[in-house]
Amino acid sequence: MNINRKFFNQIAFIALALFAAVSLACSGQQMGGGGNTSSSGTIKISGTGSTFVKPMMDKWGSEFGKLNPNIQIDYSGTGSGAGIKGIQNRTVDFGGSDAAMTDDEMKQTTGGEIVHLPVVLGAVVLTYNLPDVKEPLKLTPELISDIFLGKIRKWNDPKLKAENPNLNLPDNDITPVFRADGSGTSDIFTDYLSKTVPEWKEKVGRTKNPQLPPGIGIGGKGNEGVMGQVKNTPNTIGYVELTFAKANNLPAAQIKNKAGNFVTADSSTVSKAAAAFADTMADDLRFEITNADGADAYPISGTVFMLVYKDQPDPVKGKALVDFLWWAINDGEQYVVDLHYAPLPESLVTKVDAKLMSITSGGKPLRQ
């Protein structure tokens, strides 16, 4: 009888403890703080947008999560256009875009002021599928424009041969591959060509959704889609973020820059492009770094922006987001070069840190 009573008391104690634990979890409370969290006590931060930065965001989210296991960063690569719409519609906590929002896009946002936070630099490269070509292809802006406008249709076209006399260019049709979705990568690519080729500026212009002549090329969704088309289809050429070309072991063309030099895309040449604009960046940090001055500047370089509301509706999630972004551009830069991006110049990091300090919730700074 005593044994049964002792056993019963133990069961009752365990049941009471379980009830208390479940009640605590359902209340959203957690050790060290409170706020709107999941039932497990995890603060979930959602973002969407740029596929350009997806590999970097995955790495940052993983490493930050190891240091802050109660914060989960979920980022989906849906394209910069979707990132802008996501933050405008408040369906995500932050948006990613390779292109700064335009004045019209800013005006269409009714949920409050949006802050642009540059987080990393990268290169848009022309990658191609030519197995018999062993040395890097050399391309001028005029050649790129002519290929994507359908004016150059053969790999052994005399104009291509003139810049690449030592390459074994085949007598095959060229198939350009372009982004079929609203894309910051397209914005960087078309911004560069609009600055350097008058015909491109007139016929296509700077845009997230380039419209090529009918029957020219094939589309791919996201950097992954373009990369897949190029990787699986001989004689193709497409524009993607450098990381995607490296990850698929495909070459990237050397591009003729403003100084007249053919430059290879890497972290150093992208950083040199950004440095050329360091003193002329707008206070709101909306800028582009294409066609930069400098002998070694890679000309199709770009910036990835994280778009966040200056006043956050939820102080707990807002602080977690601000802390993550601060960590990314300060401590997280150690992972940038290995993934073939370029870190922000120190002068720009200082400006972004100041922007992060200005983000509030209910008027109160989230980082001090």
N, C-alpha and C positions, 0 to 999 in steps of 0.2 A: 504493500500500500504506500509506504513512504517512497519507495523507488518510483512508483507510478506518479506520485505527486511531484517528485523532483523532476521527472521527465516532462510532465505537463508544464511546470514552471519554465523549464528551458525552452520549450516550444513557444510558449506565450511571449517570452523575452525576445526570441528571434523574430516572431511575427511583428512585435511592436517596433523593433529596430528597422525591419524592412519597410513598414508603413511610414516611419519617419523619413527614411531615405528617399522613398518615392515622393513624399510630400515636398521635401526640399528640392528635388529635381524638378518637379512640376511648377514650383514657384519661380523658377528661372534664376535662383540664387546660385552663387558660386563662391569658392574661396577667393578672398582678396577683392571682391567687388560684386556688383549686381547689374541688372539691366536686362534688355531684351536679348535673350540667348535661346539656344535650343534646349530641349528637355534634358540633354546630357550635360548642360552647362557650357557648351561650346559656342563661341561668338562666330557666326558665319558671315563673311564678307563676300559679296558677289560682284563680279565685274564681267564685262563683255566688250568685244571690239577687235582691234588690230590683230590680225594673224601674224603680222611682221614680228611682234614682240612675244608671241605665245611661248616659244621655247624658253625665253628669259623669265616670263611670268611663272611658268611651271617650276623652274629652278628656284626662283625667289620664294614662291609659296611654300615649297618643300623645306627649304632651309630655315625660313622664318618660323614655320610650324614646329620645327625641332626645338627652337628656342622658346616658343610660345604655344604649347600644346593645346591651350584653350581657345586659340584663334585659328580659324580655317579660312583660307583664301581660295575661292572658287573663281577661276577665270576661264571664259570660253572664247575661242577665236572665231568670231563671226563676221569680221570685217570692220573697218573704221566707221563706215556709214552706220552700221548697226550699233556700234559703240556710242556714237553721237546720239542716235535716236533713243538708245537705252537710258542714257543719263537725262535727256530731255524729258522722257516719259516717266522717269523715276522707277523703272522696272529693275534697275540694278543700283548698287551702292557707288560704283564708279564706272566710267567708260574709258576705253583705250582707243587712241586715234593717232595715226601717223601724220595727220594733217590737223593743224589748228582749226578750231571752229571759225567759220566766217562771221562777219558782222550780222548777216541775215540769220544764220543759225543761232547766234547768241540772242537775237531779238525774239526768235520763236520759242525760247525757253522761258516758261512762266513760273518755274518752281523756285526761282531765286538766282543769285549770281553764281556763275560757274568759274572756277579757278583752273587755269592750265598749269600742269606740273610736268615739265620735261623730266623723263626718268632715265633714258638711255639713247644713244645714237646708233645708227646702223647704215648699211649700204644696200641699195637696190642694184642688183647685178643683172647682166644679160647672160643667161646660161643657155647652153645649146647641146644638142645631141648629134655629134659628128665623130664617130668612133675612130676614123682614120686621121683626124686632125690632132696632132700630139702637142703642139705649142699653143699658147693662148691666142685667141682671135683678137685682132685689134679693130676697134670700131670708133668712128667719129660720130658726133650727133647727127650729121647729115645722113650717114649710112643707116643709123638706127631709124631715123624718120622715114627714109625711103623704103626700108624693109617693112615697117608696120603700116605704111600707106600703100603698100603693094606696088611700088615703083621698081624695086629690086626683087625679082622673083626666083633667081637662080643663085646657088651658093658660089658658082664660079663667075658671077657677073664681073665685068672688068673693073667696076668701081671697088668691089670688095678685094679683088686680086691686087689692085694698086696699093692698098694699105697692107696686104698680107701676101707679098710675093713669094715667100718661102713655104707657105702652107699648101697642103694638098686638098684644096677645096673641090668638092665633087660637082659633077654636072647634074645636080638634083634640085627639085623645087624646094623653096624655103616655105616652111609653115610657121608663121608667127603665132604665139600663144599669148593671150591677154587676159586680164582679170574680168570676169563676168559679173562681179558683184561690186557694190560701192566700196571703194578701197583707198586707203591712205597710201598704199604702195603705188597705186595708179596715180595718185595726186603728186607724189614725189617724182615719178617717172615723167608725167606729162608737164609738170612744172619745169623740169630740167629742159625738156625739148622745146617748150614754149619760149624759154629764155635764149635758146641757141639756134633755133631753126624757124625763120619767119613763116614758111609754108605750114609747118606743124601748128604754129600758133593760130594761123588763119583757119585751118581746116578742122583741127581737133581742140586745141587750146588746153589750158590747165583744168583738169577735171578728175573726180573720183570715179567716173563712169565713161571712159573713152569710147567713142563711137568710130570704129574703123570703117573704111569703105566696104560696101557690100561684098561678101564672098572672100574677104581677106581674113585669114587666121581662124583660130578656134579659141573658145573661152574656157576658163577654169575658175572654180570658186575657191577663193582663198589662195594664199601662197602654196598650200598643200595641193590644191587642184591644178594650178599652173605647173608646179613641180612634177606632179604625176604625169601630166600630158607630155612634158619635155622628156622625162626619164623613159617613158614607154613608147615614144614615137620618134624614130630616126628623122633627121633633117629639120627638127623643130628648133625654135629659139623663143625664149620667154623671159619676162622680168620678174624676179623674186628677191626676197631678202637673202643676204649672203649665207646665213645659217642654213637655209634650206638647200642651197646648192652644195655646201660643204657636207651636209648630212647625207646627201645622195651621191656623193663622189662624182659630181658633174662640174665641168670647168666654168669659169666666169671670165668674160671678155675683159681685156684692158680697154679703158675708155679715155679718149682724148679730152683733156681738161682745158680750162680757160687759158692756161699758160702754154698750151700746145703740146703737152706731154701726155703720153699714154701711161695711165696709172692703174695699178692693181688695187682692188678693194681689200682693205684690211683695217684693223682697229686704228693703226697709226694714221693712215691716209684719211680716214673718216674724222678723226680727232682734229687733223689739220684743217679740214673743211670747216668744222665748227669754230675753231680758233679764229678764222678769218672774219667771223661775224660777232665775236665776243663783245665788241664795243658798240655795236649798233642794234642790239636786241631790244625790242619794245619792253616797257615796264610790265605789261601783262604777259610777257614771255610767249607770245604768239609769233613765231618766226619760222623761216625755212633756211636750209644751208646748202641748197643746190647751186651748182656752177660757181663755186667759191674761187677766190683768188688764191694764188700760191702754187709753187712749182710741183708740190707733191700732194695737193688736195684732190681727193677722189670726188668727181663732180656730181654723182647721183647719190648724195648722202642725205639722210633724213633724221628727224627727231621723233621719238614716240612720246606723246603726251598722255598723262592720266587726267581725266576730267572729273572734278568733284565739286559738290556744292560748298560754297564758302561757309554757309551756316548749316550744320548737320542736324537732321531731325531727331536723331537718337544719339545721346552723348556717349553711350557705351560703344556702340558700333562705330561712331565717328572717331573716337579716340583710338580704337583698334586700327581703323583705316589709316589715320594720320601716322600712327606709330609704325605701321608696316611700310608706308611710303618713305618715311624718314629713314628707316633701316635700309630700304632698297637702294637709295641713292648715296648713302654714306657707307654702311658696312657691306651691303649687297654687291657693291661694285667689284668686289674681289672675284666674282663669278662671271663677269661680263666678257672679258677677252676670250676665255675658253670657249664661249658660245659664239664667237666671231661678231660681237657687237663692240662698241666703243663707249667708255665711260664719259660722263659729262665732265667738261673742264671745271677745275676747282672754282673759278669765278662764277660759273653757272650754278654749281651746287649751293653756293652761298645764297644766291637769289632764290633758289627753290626752297631752301630751308626757311627763309624769311616768309615765303608764301605759305608754307605749312604752319608756321607760327600764327598766321592770320586766320586760320580756319577755326570756327567757333561752333558751339551748340548753345542755343538760347542766348547768344551774345557773349558767352564765356569761352576763352581760348581753350583748345583741347590739348595743346602742347606748350609748355612754358620752359 
